[in-house]
Amino acid sequence: MASISGFTLDIQVVNNGPNLEANITVDYDIDFSSYDQHSNQSYTEVCRLTGDDTAINPAEDGVDDAIPGGQLLPNPIVIGPPPNPPIVIPGISVVASEGRTSLHRHLTKTLPLSALNEDLPPALNPDEIRAQVTLTPVLPVAVVRESNQVLLNVN
């Protein structure tokens, strides 16, 4: 089973004219197991930002909030052979070892700073932001084949 290491989140606040923005950078490594390398096991990969309100002191509402627009996408799933326009499945990408022992991810996104305001009154600031990566194994695809038909008179 693949694992995640070297996981960091960096948020830089920038003044972009009349707007305050957050430049978000997430770095991590996907470490593939021997099984992943030999079988080329695929995983769906999702990276999202959350407002972390669980297990903090002082306690807030105890619910981790989704950050609007907070998904960072390494490489979306694309369906449809050329020349047809591809269908992109937003928010999901697929990754496999392809013989590698690990794969580094460097994801960036810019959001309005207000999108990171996940603690509304009466909760106190600061806002607690985390990045979360989920790797889910893609189950093998079933293969069904039929043999030739044999005609048989049993009676």
C-alpha positions as CSV (number, residue, x, y, z in Angstrom):
1,M,0.0,0.0,0.0
2,A,1.3,3.4,-0.9
3,S,2.1,5.9,1.8
4,I,2.6,9.7,2.1
5,S,5.8,11.3,3.5
6,G,7.4,14.7,3.5
7,F,4.0,16.4,3.8
8,T,4.1,20.3,4.1
9,L,1.6,23.1,3.6
10,D,2.7,26.7,3.1
11,I,0.4,29.7,2.8
12,Q,1.7,33.1,1.8
13,V,-0.7,36.1,2.0
14,V,-0.2,38.6,-0.8
15,N,-1.8,41.9,-1.6
16,N,-3.0,41.8,-5.2
17,G,-4.2,45.3,-5.7
18,P,-7.5,45.7,-3.9
19,N,-7.7,42.0,-3.0
20,L,-5.9,39.9,-0.4
21,E,-5.0,36.5,-1.8
22,A,-3.5,33.3,-0.4
23,N,-0.8,31.5,-2.4
24,I,-1.0,27.9,-1.3
25,T,1.8,25.3,-1.8
26,V,1.5,21.7,-0.8
27,D,4.5,19.3,-1.1
28,Y,4.5,15.6,-0.4
29,D,5.9,12.3,-1.6
30,I,3.9,9.2,-2.5
31,D,6.0,6.2,-1.5
32,F,5.1,3.1,-3.4
33,S,5.3,-0.4,-1.8
34,S,7.0,-3.3,-3.6
35,Y,3.5,-4.6,-4.5
36,D,2.6,-1.2,-6.0
37,Q,5.7,-1.2,-8.1
38,H,5.3,-4.8,-9.4
39,S,1.6,-4.7,-10.0
40,N,1.3,-1.0,-11.0
41,Q,-1.5,-0.6,-8.5
42,S,-3.5,2.5,-9.3
43,Y,-4.8,5.0,-6.7
44,T,-7.2,7.8,-6.9
45,E,-5.5,10.8,-5.4
46,V,-7.3,13.8,-3.8
47,C,-5.7,16.8,-2.1
48,R,-7.9,19.2,-0.3
49,L,-7.7,22.0,2.2
50,T,-9.7,21.9,5.4
51,G,-10.4,24.1,8.4
52,D,-9.1,22.1,11.3
53,D,-11.5,22.4,14.2
54,T,-11.0,19.0,15.8
55,A,-8.5,18.2,18.6
56,I,-7.4,21.8,19.0
57,N,-7.1,23.7,22.2
58,P,-9.2,25.7,23.0
59,A,-11.9,23.5,21.4
60,E,-14.1,25.0,18.7
61,D,-17.0,23.3,17.1
62,G,-15.3,20.0,16.6
63,V,-16.1,19.8,12.8
64,D,-13.5,20.2,10.1
65,D,-14.8,22.6,7.5
66,A,-14.3,22.2,3.8
67,I,-12.5,25.2,2.3
68,P,-14.4,26.5,-0.8
69,G,-12.3,25.9,-3.9
70,G,-9.7,24.1,-1.7
71,Q,-9.0,21.1,-3.9
72,L,-5.5,21.0,-5.4
73,L,-5.3,18.8,-8.4
74,P,-2.1,17.1,-9.6
75,N,-3.5,15.6,-12.8
76,P,-7.2,15.1,-13.4
77,I,-8.7,12.0,-14.9
78,V,-9.4,12.5,-18.6
79,I,-11.9,10.3,-20.4
80,G,-12.4,10.2,-24.1
81,P,-10.1,9.4,-27.0
82,P,-8.9,12.1,-29.3
83,P,-10.2,13.9,-31.4
84,N,-13.3,14.0,-29.2
85,P,-13.1,16.7,-26.5
86,P,-12.0,15.0,-23.3
87,I,-14.2,14.7,-20.3
88,V,-12.3,15.8,-17.2
89,I,-13.5,14.4,-13.8
90,P,-12.9,17.4,-11.5
91,G,-11.3,16.8,-8.1
92,I,-9.9,13.4,-8.8
93,S,-6.6,12.2,-10.2
94,V,-5.1,8.8,-10.7
95,V,-1.6,7.8,-9.9
96,A,0.4,4.6,-10.2
97,S,4.0,3.6,-9.6
98,E,4.9,2.9,-13.2
99,G,8.1,1.3,-11.7
100,R,9.0,4.2,-9.5
101,T,9.7,3.9,-5.8
102,S,8.2,7.3,-5.1
103,L,6.7,10.3,-6.7
104,H,7.0,13.9,-5.5
105,R,4.0,16.2,-5.7
106,H,4.3,20.0,-5.7
107,L,0.8,21.6,-5.9
108,T,0.0,25.3,-6.0
109,K,-3.2,27.3,-5.9
110,T,-4.2,30.9,-5.3
111,L,-7.5,31.6,-3.5
112,P,-9.0,34.7,-2.1
113,L,-7.8,35.1,1.5
114,S,-11.5,35.2,2.6
115,A,-11.9,31.5,1.5
116,L,-9.6,30.6,4.4
117,N,-11.8,32.3,6.9
118,E,-13.3,29.1,8.4
119,D,-13.8,30.3,11.9
120,L,-16.8,32.6,12.1
121,P,-17.9,34.4,15.3
122,P,-18.1,33.4,18.1
123,A,-15.1,31.2,17.3
124,L,-11.8,33.0,17.9
125,N,-9.1,33.5,15.3
126,P,-6.6,32.3,14.0
127,D,-8.1,30.0,11.4
128,E,-6.5,26.6,11.4
129,I,-5.8,25.2,7.9
130,R,-4.5,21.8,7.0
131,A,-4.0,20.0,3.7
132,Q,-5.3,16.4,3.5
133,V,-4.3,13.8,0.9
134,T,-6.3,10.7,0.3
135,L,-5.0,7.8,-1.7
136,T,-7.7,5.1,-2.5
137,P,-6.7,1.9,-4.3
138,V,-8.5,1.4,-7.5
139,L,-10.0,-2.1,-7.6
140,P,-9.0,-4.3,-10.5
141,V,-11.3,-4.2,-13.4
142,A,-13.3,-7.4,-14.0
143,V,-12.5,-9.2,-17.3
144,V,-15.3,-11.3,-18.8
145,R,-14.8,-13.5,-21.8
146,E,-17.0,-16.2,-23.4
147,S,-15.8,-19.4,-25.0
148,N,-17.0,-20.6,-28.3
149,Q,-20.5,-22.1,-28.3
150,V,-20.9,-25.8,-28.4
151,L,-24.2,-27.4,-29.6
152,L,-25.0,-30.5,-27.8
153,N,-28.0,-32.9,-28.0
154,V,-28.4,-34.4,-24.6
155,N,-31.6,-36.4,-25.3
